[in-house]
Amino acid sequence: LWVFISLNRAKKLNEIKIFMVNLTVADLLFLVTLPLWIVYYVNLGNWILPHFLCNVAGCLFFINTYCSVAFLGVITYNRFQAVTDPITAAQSTTRRRGIILSLIIWVVIVGCASYFLFLHSTNMVSLKEGKNVTRCFEHYEERSIPVLIIHVIIVFCVFVVFLVILVCNMIIIRTLLSQPLQPQNNAHIKHKALWMVCTVMAVFFICFVPHHIVQLPWTLAELKMGFKESKRVHQYINDAHQVTLCLMSINCVLDPIIYCFLTKKF
């Protein structure tokens, strides 16, 4: 956020930088809750903090995750327009469109995330050694169809965005590679653009795809609607779910790599 403010202090942010600032704000929201999650996992999955903080942490984690997904999607489409139809993109890319799209994303996702503030988010679990621990957002009411439908919709939307990112970036790469050899300066810009495209795809594939592959099996297992035959399989799915949650968290670390490719013109 400081990079964008300092580099663009004397001029207005354009559309792509508006999206990047919003992506940065989404990352900062997750960092605010990071101490809460650290305390939770240091205590081996025992929520010792006030219950309402579990709701807040879950809400902000949802906002960070899906704002990141949405802004990576609009950033990719913006770059797709810039490469495939630069004249039209130059004429249509305005601050107003960037602000309106950003507001729509925030309103929709924050509106959906506010649901987490009113949930009963914690539950008591008895371990084998007889100890009771409090879990945070690790339990659902058995056989809840509404919960299953919500997760199906979320996973579907994420993979639609992933498909858009994949197709747009493949076209960008093909367009850039098909261009004739350019002078040294233009070749550098082209090389940087290719790296930026690959970085966006890598961030999405590493951080978001694994979790949303595991999400539906995990939801079915937690709702007691699938994988009931084997506790071992259920445990494997739960372990995979925890690992992919960690992978989602590192998008805050990987996003600054994208910023590096956008601080100069592309």
Secondary structure as the mmCIF struct_conf table of DSSP 4:
data_model
#
loop_
_struct_conf.conf_type_id
_struct_conf.id
_struct_conf.beg_label_comp_id
_struct_conf.beg_label_asym_id
_struct_conf.beg_label_seq_id
_struct_conf.end_label_comp_id
_struct_conf.end_label_asym_id
_struct_conf.end_label_seq_id
HELX_RH_AL_P HELX_RH_AL_P1 TRP A 2 LEU A 7
TURN_TY1_P TURN_TY1_P1 ASN A 8 ALA A 10
BEND BEND1 LYS A 11 LYS A 11
HELX_RH_AL_P HELX_RH_AL_P2 GLU A 15 VAL A 42
TURN_TY1_P TURN_TY1_P2 ASN A 43 LEU A 44
BEND BEND2 GLY A 45 GLY A 45
BEND BEND3 LEU A 49 LEU A 49
HELX_RH_AL_P HELX_RH_AL_P3 HIS A 51 THR A 84
HELX_RH_AL_P HELX_RH_AL_P4 PRO A 86 SER A 92
HELX_RH_AL_P HELX_RH_AL_P5 ARG A 95 ALA A 113
HELX_RH_3T_P HELX_RH_3T_P1 SER A 114 PHE A 118
BEND BEND4 LEU A 119 LEU A 119
STRN STRN1 THR A 122 SER A 126
TURN_TY1_P TURN_TY1_P3 LYS A 128 GLU A 129
BEND BEND5 GLY A 130 GLY A 130
STRN STRN2 ASN A 132 CYS A 136
BEND BEND6 PHE A 137 PHE A 137
TURN_TY1_P TURN_TY1_P4 GLU A 142 ARG A 143
HELX_RH_AL_P HELX_RH_AL_P6 ILE A 145 SER A 178
BEND BEND7 GLN A 179 GLN A 179
HELX_LH_PP_P HELX_LH_PP_P1 PRO A 180 LEU A 181
HELX_RH_AL_P HELX_RH_AL_P7 GLN A 184 CYS A 207
TURN_TY1_P TURN_TY1_P5 PHE A 208 PHE A 208
HELX_RH_AL_P HELX_RH_AL_P8 VAL A 209 GLU A 222
TURN_TY1_P TURN_TY1_P6 LEU A 223 LYS A 224
BEND BEND8 MET A 225 GLY A 226
BEND BEND9 GLU A 229 GLU A 229
HELX_RH_AL_P HELX_RH_AL_P9 LYS A 231 SER A 249
TURN_TY1_P TURN_TY1_P7 ILE A 250 ILE A 250
HELX_RH_AL_P HELX_RH_AL_P10 ASN A 251 LEU A 262
BEND BEND10 THR A 263 LYS A 264
#
